[in-house]
């Protein structure tokens, strides 16, 4: 049945769970350094040079990681308390001695002999016990289709940057399959519950059921194997991965298996997704399932005693009764602890910001206060913009992690408010009210297109004070481009005054479902930058002028393409405004000319994006299909890959079920020409027909037709380029001359 919980029962279980034995500290002690694993990482990062390095172990400093770098007998000696610390020593050597920057996506570093010597011995201790990485959403928007090769590069980069506590939830669907089978669910019931590959994070967080499925057994089996590889590598380097905990989220069909189960439905989620179902915290089935979840997960993947669980992520509980919420908190923790006495609950603090209206002080204190302080670790997701720790009294005594959340949806945008990041981190470190601040990390939803942001944030791992943004960036640019360059630095100074002072993920209005721009309306593309766009254009011109010196540098070439895409994308609104003006005047020649400028820009952007592998829709789709073992599986994965970056959900009615449309849109080759362009062409056909027939343009039937077209597009199987084409600098220069030669769109 579905019912509210009697207060007397909640009080009884609260008393029972309060009497738990003393618990270990929330922070695990660093693992001893695995020197062979560290040496293997060196060979992967600087291939052919592992013999030029020597590695050694160090004792920790009161539980904090330490590394040393020095010369000895003609070799570079790297010592550390863990494999992560040794990798961080290598990163320090590359950046501060060899003058090489290591950014995402990680590529092998080419060094020439003899390697530059370390001027004097260096010893560095991190002030942070925990260095956290990954948002659940990253596992969709960036990593949905990653294989071991991609994961290996990511893990190496994390180690180089000092990350020791990554979220590791790949393959959790394998745990669910085992647990649900154990308690009597059929294959059909499990298939209806598990979501598709692109939507797994929201299944793990309890937001949706079934979307994008049914999930094939071949996917589940292959990702159990992949997760084992991920965990083995992370653990060998001294990381402490965070696995999944049970939140109470269950299939709606649980009533068919357990007719007397007490379940509740949450409030609706975004885009019209109806609330999902979870077990009542006092139902004995909650503890049975939760314990079995940890047991089965441990059988598959082992454990490091850290479990992520977010019972009410962006969905309100069915009751704001503090006793109910405290019972929920105790039930979640007890289900972990009953299977693992050393369990620590890792909780995203996002709900305290996103659902602040529901989570007032009594409700927040009830949930968090139900768990012993040393058995919960709270992640303050948006510390760079909206630090919740300040509003919530440093999470009422819980250890917590300050994080940066600068990217939503994995969207393509040159942005990142570096000064705000620096100021808010410094504020947290200096505040006497910071409570049990235990580390820093990143909770970006996508790895994004701005390597400077994660490089800057994670560079703070080994600093006792926050690095000044300007000084740090000047050194960063010199490393990124191989040597100091005054012209490039002038361009970056303009970027620091515009895009990298902006949290807005400014994009291209032409990615929106077509229509005339309405000032003040909210658009997913955030098409109007919160800075002077002409300064950004001058930064591009300046950066391009450095091509004679820097043109052979791959990072420079990437930056040119990315910045050119950003600058040209800002022309979307004014070009559509020209269309609107001509249409309003009923000037057919001017209308046709204005429409051609829009469609021409989309084709040009498609060509530009196609010069870089990072911006290819074809790679995203091919990577998805690669996991399929049958044609049906490949079609399912392609639908997932297409839909998550367009409609997001399966429904499409403008104004309804539309909240997530374009939430994760990509400015990629293939998207410009095959998704954005056809919609604008249809919009223009209808505008032209309106003038031809003298009838008013009605957007409603157009929007309906576009919804249907967008749904159909997700089901298509047309192919896109998987390799870049053309010379990126030549294309960028030509397009800049075309669109900005006179200071106005041509």
PEURFEN-V368864 format. One record per backbone hydrogen bond with DSSP energy under -0.5 kcal/mol. CO is the residue of the C=O (numbers start at 1). NH is the residue of the N-H. If there is no record, write none. Layout:
# PEURFEN-V368864
co=CO nh=NH
co=CO nh=NH
This chain:
# PEURFEN-V368864
co=1 nh=3
co=1 nh=263
co=6 nh=10
co=7 nh=11
co=8 nh=12
co=9 nh=13
co=10 nh=14
co=11 nh=15
co=12 nh=16
co=13 nh=17
co=14 nh=18
co=15 nh=19
co=16 nh=19
co=18 nh=20
co=26 nh=28
co=33 nh=35
co=34 nh=38
co=35 nh=39
co=36 nh=40
co=37 nh=41
co=38 nh=42
co=39 nh=43
co=40 nh=44
co=41 nh=45
co=42 nh=46
co=45 nh=109
co=46 nh=49
co=49 nh=52
co=50 nh=53
co=52 nh=76
co=54 nh=78
co=56 nh=80
co=60 nh=62
co=61 nh=64
co=64 nh=61
co=65 nh=126
co=66 nh=81
co=67 nh=124
co=68 nh=79
co=69 nh=122
co=70 nh=77
co=72 nh=75
co=75 nh=72
co=75 nh=77
co=76 nh=54
co=76 nh=78
co=77 nh=70
co=77 nh=79
co=78 nh=56
co=79 nh=68
co=80 nh=58
co=81 nh=33
co=82 nh=86
co=83 nh=87
co=84 nh=88
co=85 nh=89
co=86 nh=90
co=87 nh=91
co=88 nh=92
co=89 nh=93
co=90 nh=94
co=91 nh=95
co=92 nh=96
co=93 nh=97
co=93 nh=98
co=94 nh=100
co=101 nh=103
co=109 nh=111
co=117 nh=119
co=122 nh=69
co=124 nh=67
co=127 nh=129
co=130 nh=440
co=131 nh=164
co=131 nh=165
co=132 nh=442
co=133 nh=167
co=135 nh=138
co=135 nh=139
co=136 nh=139
co=137 nh=140
co=137 nh=141
co=138 nh=142
co=138 nh=143
co=140 nh=144
co=143 nh=146
co=147 nh=151
co=148 nh=152
co=149 nh=153
co=150 nh=154
co=151 nh=155
co=152 nh=156
co=153 nh=157
co=154 nh=158
co=155 nh=159
co=156 nh=160
co=157 nh=161
co=158 nh=163
co=159 nh=162
co=164 nh=240
co=165 nh=133
co=166 nh=242
co=169 nh=172
co=171 nh=174
co=171 nh=175
co=172 nh=176
co=173 nh=177
co=174 nh=178
co=175 nh=179
co=176 nh=180
co=177 nh=181
co=178 nh=182
co=179 nh=183
co=180 nh=185
co=181 nh=184
co=186 nh=190
co=187 nh=191
co=188 nh=192
co=189 nh=193
co=190 nh=193
co=190 nh=194
co=193 nh=210
co=196 nh=199
co=197 nh=200
co=199 nh=202
co=199 nh=203
co=200 nh=203
co=200 nh=204
co=201 nh=205
co=202 nh=207
co=202 nh=208
co=203 nh=206
co=205 nh=313
co=210 nh=213
co=211 nh=196
co=214 nh=216
co=216 nh=220
co=217 nh=221
co=218 nh=222
co=219 nh=223
co=220 nh=224
co=221 nh=225
co=222 nh=226
co=223 nh=227
co=224 nh=228
co=225 nh=229
co=226 nh=230
co=227 nh=231
co=228 nh=232
co=229 nh=233
co=230 nh=234
co=231 nh=235
co=232 nh=236
co=233 nh=237
co=234 nh=237
co=234 nh=239
co=235 nh=238
co=237 nh=84
co=238 nh=31
co=239 nh=241
co=241 nh=243
co=242 nh=168
co=243 nh=308
co=248 nh=279
co=250 nh=277
co=251 nh=254
co=252 nh=255
co=253 nh=256
co=253 nh=257
co=254 nh=258
co=258 nh=261
co=261 nh=263
co=262 nh=280
co=264 nh=278
co=269 nh=272
co=270 nh=273
co=273 nh=269
co=276 nh=266
co=277 nh=250
co=278 nh=264
co=280 nh=283
co=283 nh=286
co=283 nh=287
co=284 nh=288
co=285 nh=289
co=286 nh=290
co=287 nh=291
co=288 nh=292
co=289 nh=293
co=290 nh=294
co=291 nh=295
co=292 nh=296
co=293 nh=297
co=294 nh=298
co=295 nh=299
co=296 nh=300
co=297 nh=301
co=298 nh=302
co=305 nh=307
co=305 nh=344
co=306 nh=243
co=307 nh=346
co=308 nh=245
co=310 nh=313
co=312 nh=314
co=316 nh=267
co=321 nh=325
co=322 nh=326
co=323 nh=327
co=324 nh=328
co=325 nh=329
co=326 nh=330
co=327 nh=331
co=328 nh=332
co=329 nh=333
co=330 nh=334
co=331 nh=335
co=332 nh=336
co=333 nh=337
co=334 nh=338
co=336 nh=339
co=336 nh=340
co=340 nh=343
co=344 nh=307
co=344 nh=346
co=345 nh=347
co=345 nh=377
co=346 nh=309
co=347 nh=379
co=348 nh=351
co=349 nh=352
co=349 nh=353
co=350 nh=353
co=350 nh=354
co=351 nh=355
co=353 nh=356
co=355 nh=358
co=355 nh=359
co=358 nh=360
co=360 nh=364
co=361 nh=365
co=362 nh=366
co=363 nh=367
co=364 nh=368
co=365 nh=369
co=366 nh=370
co=367 nh=370
co=368 nh=371
co=372 nh=375
co=373 nh=376
co=373 nh=399
co=375 nh=345
co=376 nh=399
co=377 nh=347
co=378 nh=380
co=378 nh=401
co=379 nh=349
co=379 nh=381
co=380 nh=383
co=380 nh=403
co=382 nh=385
co=382 nh=386
co=386 nh=388
co=387 nh=390
co=387 nh=391
co=388 nh=392
co=389 nh=394
co=390 nh=393
co=392 nh=395
co=392 nh=396
co=393 nh=396
co=393 nh=397
co=394 nh=397
co=395 nh=398
co=398 nh=436
co=399 nh=378
co=400 nh=438
co=400 nh=439
co=401 nh=380
co=402 nh=441
co=403 nh=383
co=403 nh=384
co=404 nh=443
co=407 nh=445
co=408 nh=411
co=411 nh=413
co=413 nh=415
co=416 nh=418
co=417 nh=421
co=418 nh=422
co=419 nh=423
co=420 nh=424
co=421 nh=425
co=422 nh=426
co=423 nh=427
co=424 nh=428
co=425 nh=429
co=426 nh=430
co=427 nh=431
co=431 nh=434
co=435 nh=437
co=436 nh=400
co=438 nh=129
co=438 nh=130
co=439 nh=402
co=440 nh=132
co=441 nh=404
co=442 nh=134
co=444 nh=135
co=449 nh=451
co=450 nh=453
co=450 nh=454
co=451 nh=455
co=452 nh=456
co=453 nh=457
co=454 nh=458
co=455 nh=459
co=456 nh=460
co=457 nh=460
co=458 nh=461
co=459 nh=462
co=460 nh=463
co=461 nh=127
co=461 nh=128
co=468 nh=472
co=469 nh=473
co=470 nh=474
co=471 nh=475
co=472 nh=476
co=473 nh=477
co=474 nh=478
co=475 nh=479
co=476 nh=480
co=477 nh=481
co=478 nh=483
co=479 nh=101
co=479 nh=482
co=485 nh=489
co=486 nh=490
co=487 nh=491
co=488 nh=492
co=489 nh=493
co=490 nh=494
co=491 nh=495
co=492 nh=496
co=493 nh=497
co=495 nh=498
co=495 nh=500
co=498 nh=501
co=499 nh=416
co=499 nh=502
co=500 nh=418
co=500 nh=419
co=502 nh=416
co=504 nh=506
co=507 nh=509
co=508 nh=511
co=509 nh=512
co=517 nh=519
co=518 nh=521
co=521 nh=523
co=523 nh=526
co=525 nh=507
co=527 nh=529
co=531 nh=533
co=532 nh=535
co=532 nh=536
co=533 nh=537
co=534 nh=538
co=535 nh=539
co=536 nh=540
co=537 nh=541
co=538 nh=542
co=539 nh=543
co=540 nh=544
co=541 nh=545
co=543 nh=546
co=544 nh=547
co=546 nh=549
co=546 nh=550
co=547 nh=551
co=550 nh=553
co=553 nh=557
co=554 nh=558
co=555 nh=559
co=556 nh=560
co=557 nh=561
co=558 nh=562
co=559 nh=563
co=560 nh=564
co=561 nh=565
co=562 nh=566
co=563 nh=567
co=564 nh=568
co=565 nh=569
co=566 nh=570
co=567 nh=570
co=568 nh=571
co=569 nh=509
co=569 nh=572
co=570 nh=574
co=571 nh=575
co=572 nh=576
co=573 nh=577
co=574 nh=578
co=575 nh=579
co=576 nh=580
co=577 nh=581
co=578 nh=582
co=579 nh=583
co=580 nh=584
co=581 nh=585
co=582 nh=586
co=582 nh=587
co=583 nh=586
co=586 nh=588
co=587 nh=591
co=588 nh=592
co=589 nh=593
co=590 nh=594
co=591 nh=595
co=592 nh=596
co=593 nh=597
co=594 nh=598
co=595 nh=599
co=596 nh=600
co=597 nh=601
co=598 nh=602
co=599 nh=603
co=600 nh=604
co=601 nh=605
co=602 nh=606
co=603 nh=607
co=604 nh=608
co=605 nh=609
co=606 nh=610
co=608 nh=611
co=609 nh=612
co=610 nh=725
co=612 nh=615
co=613 nh=616
co=615 nh=617
co=615 nh=669
co=616 nh=619
co=616 nh=620
co=617 nh=621
co=618 nh=622
co=619 nh=623
co=620 nh=624
co=621 nh=625
co=622 nh=626
co=624 nh=627
co=625 nh=628
co=630 nh=634
co=631 nh=635
co=632 nh=636
co=633 nh=637
co=634 nh=638
co=635 nh=639
co=636 nh=640
co=637 nh=641
co=638 nh=642
co=639 nh=643
co=640 nh=644
co=641 nh=645
co=643 nh=646
co=643 nh=648
co=646 nh=662
co=647 nh=649
co=653 nh=656
co=656 nh=653
co=658 nh=661
co=660 nh=663
co=662 nh=665
co=665 nh=412
co=666 nh=668
co=668 nh=671
co=668 nh=672
co=669 nh=617
co=670 nh=674
co=671 nh=675
co=671 nh=676
co=672 nh=677
co=675 nh=679
co=676 nh=680
co=677 nh=681
co=678 nh=682
co=679 nh=683
co=680 nh=684
co=681 nh=685
co=682 nh=686
co=683 nh=687
co=684 nh=688
co=685 nh=689
co=686 nh=690
co=687 nh=691
co=688 nh=692
co=689 nh=693
co=690 nh=694
co=690 nh=695
co=697 nh=699
co=698 nh=702
co=699 nh=703
co=700 nh=704
co=701 nh=705
co=702 nh=706
co=703 nh=707
co=704 nh=708
co=705 nh=709
co=706 nh=710
co=707 nh=711
co=708 nh=712
co=709 nh=713
co=710 nh=714
co=711 nh=715
co=712 nh=715
co=713 nh=716
co=721 nh=618
co=726 nh=728
co=727 nh=731
co=728 nh=732
co=729 nh=733
co=730 nh=734
co=731 nh=735
co=732 nh=736
co=733 nh=737
co=734 nh=738
co=735 nh=739
co=736 nh=740
co=737 nh=741
co=740 nh=743
co=744 nh=742
